[in-house]
């Protein structure tokens, strides 16, 4: 290790790494944001809060694995349109949730202005079953990653 290598809490860094650390210390918030974007684009990874160490440790050739994104495990069931059979859709909403008649009706009526989340954090199978139930009743529903 050269004299220029830094030692912090018993950890020694190479001269090359220490130069990068020293350069990053001088960055503004905007510089750091640009660096993050360039890193994500260059290596095909996405930096996440609390996981920055894992992103730095990823090999340069690991872009292919990062590009194949994992499928979400939790979904939100969203009612987009109640269709012509509003009463059947209200019944389906009540069957899927613990909502009373008035709450289910308000949820279905609210879809005229904006889509409404029927249930959140569902497994893929449960979300697909809920979507199928709503669509069989005449409504239009979608699944969104939670």
C-alpha positions, -999 to +999 in steps of 0.1 A: +000+000+000+014+034-009+016+064+015-013+080-003-036+052+007-061+062+033-069+043+064-102+047+081-115+025+109-088-001+101-098-002+064-071+007+038-081+019+004-059+018-027-046+051-041-070+048-071-101+044-049-090+071-025-087+096-054-123+088-064-135+092-029-117+126-026-132+137-059-167+127-049-163+147-016-161+179-036-193+172-056-224+193-053-258+176-050-264+182-087-230+166-095-240+136-074-273+133-091-256+134-125-231+108-114-259+085-103-277+088-136-245+082-156-236+052-134-271+037-139-270+043-177-234+030-181-237-001-160-274-009-165-282-009-128-305+012-106-292+028-075-315+024-045-314+041-011-295+019+013-282-004-014-255+018-029-228-006-017-244-034-037-246-012-068-209-003-065-199-039-060-218-050-092-193-061-119-193-040-151-205-071-171-235-075-148-256-051-169-273-080-186-286-095-154-297-061-141-315-054-174-337-085-169-359-069-142-375-090-116-413-093-118-430-076-089-445-099-062-471-075-049-498-058-069-525-032-065-559-040-081-572-008-097-607-002-110-605+019-142-641+019-153-674+006-139-689-002-174-726-005-180-733-030-152-725-008-122-746-028-097-727-060-106-694-042-103-704-028-068-713-064-058-679-076-071-661-048-051-680-058-020-670-094-025-634-085-029-632-061+001-649-056+034-666-024+022-702-017+029-727-010+002-723+028+004-685+027+005-684+003-025-709+025-044-688+056-037-656+038-049-673+027-081-689+062-086-655+078-081-640+060-110-658+085-133-632+111-122-601+089-115-591+053-112-596+038-078-575+013-059-597-016-049-570-036-029-533-031-024-504-055-018-520-086-034-502-116-046-502-120-084-528-148-082-551-129-059-548-097-080-556-116-112-586-133-096-599-099-084-594-085-119-613-114-134-642-110-110-645-073-118-643-079-155-669-106-154-692-081-136-687-057-165-660-034-151-625-026-163-596-033-139-558-034-141-530-046-120-502-022-110-470-031-092-473-022-055 
